[in-house]
Amino acid sequence: MHAVAGRGRIEHPGRVLLIGALVLVGVNLLILAGTEQSTDDGGAELPSAIERLIPQPGAVIRPQDDVGIDLRDDLQGQLTIDPPNDAQVTISPEDYGGDSNLGLYTFRPAPDLQFREFAPGNHTVTAEFWPRTMTYTEALEANRLSSHTWQFRVG
């Protein structure tokens, strides 16, 4: 004969505790996974026009690493780099790498370009972007010119 558990008495309290603990751990893992996701720019929310910043804001890079922006495909843009203790430089269109048809504008220093290499220290990049169907001047006059600024460090 089997003994019948009394009212309010749990027959296997260890098993109930184990199942409860496993459920609690599972819920916490789901919460943790959701909070650990971040964007490519160090966690800050990017405008919808920007898919990626190169490098991420605050990153430390080498003197000849790429700097750039990946925009939505319907946009075009240009980069202005402000080196430490020097005047800002807008990168010439012929010096861009990447694929402008895909909204990717990158610049890598080289001996025959505007920067031989990036000097050590903090640098500021400003990307200006506008609809591909407009010129820079048309976008400026129509108030359709947007910009985004971030910093990186050369170590």
ChimeraX attribute file (.defattr): number of C-alpha atoms within 10 A of each C-alpha:
attribute: neighborCount
match mode: 1-to-1
recipient: residues
	/A:1	3
	/A:2	4
	/A:3	5
	/A:4	8
	/A:5	9
	/A:6	8
	/A:7	6
	/A:8	6
	/A:9	9
	/A:10	11
	/A:11	11
	/A:12	8
	/A:13	9
	/A:14	10
	/A:15	11
	/A:16	12
	/A:17	11
	/A:18	11
	/A:19	11
	/A:20	12
	/A:21	12
	/A:22	12
	/A:23	12
	/A:24	11
	/A:25	12
	/A:26	12
	/A:27	11
	/A:28	12
	/A:29	12
	/A:30	10
	/A:31	11
	/A:32	11
	/A:33	9
	/A:34	10
	/A:35	9
	/A:36	8
	/A:37	9
	/A:38	11
	/A:39	12
	/A:40	16
	/A:41	18
	/A:42	13
	/A:43	12
	/A:44	11
	/A:45	11
	/A:46	14
	/A:47	11
	/A:48	8
	/A:49	18
	/A:50	19
	/A:51	17
	/A:52	18
	/A:53	24
	/A:54	20
	/A:55	22
	/A:56	21
	/A:57	19
	/A:58	16
	/A:59	15
	/A:60	17
	/A:61	17
	/A:62	13
	/A:63	18
	/A:64	16
	/A:65	17
	/A:66	17
	/A:67	21
	/A:68	25
	/A:69	28
	/A:70	22
	/A:71	24
	/A:72	18
	/A:73	17
	/A:74	14
	/A:75	20
	/A:76	23
	/A:77	22
	/A:78	21
	/A:79	25
	/A:80	17
	/A:81	24
	/A:82	17
	/A:83	20
	/A:84	15
	/A:85	10
	/A:86	8
	/A:87	9
	/A:88	15
	/A:89	14
	/A:90	15
	/A:91	17
	/A:92	13
	/A:93	13
	/A:94	7
	/A:95	15
	/A:96	18
	/A:97	15
	/A:98	15
	/A:99	12
	/A:100	20
	/A:101	13
	/A:102	14
	/A:103	22
	/A:104	23
	/A:105	26
	/A:106	22
	/A:107	24
	/A:108	19
	/A:109	17
	/A:110	14
	/A:111	8
	/A:112	8
	/A:113	14
	/A:114	15
	/A:115	18
	/A:116	13
	/A:117	16
	/A:118	22
	/A:119	17
	/A:120	15
	/A:121	14
	/A:122	18
	/A:123	19
	/A:124	17
	/A:125	25
	/A:126	19
	/A:127	21
	/A:128	17
	/A:129	24
	/A:130	24
	/A:131	18
	/A:132	16
	/A:133	11
	/A:134	15
	/A:135	13
	/A:136	19
	/A:137	12
	/A:138	14
	/A:139	17
	/A:140	13
	/A:141	10
	/A:142	10
	/A:143	10
	/A:144	14
	/A:145	18
	/A:146	14
	/A:147	14
	/A:148	16
	/A:149	14
	/A:150	17
	/A:151	17
	/A:152	19
	/A:153	21
	/A:154	19
	/A:155	13
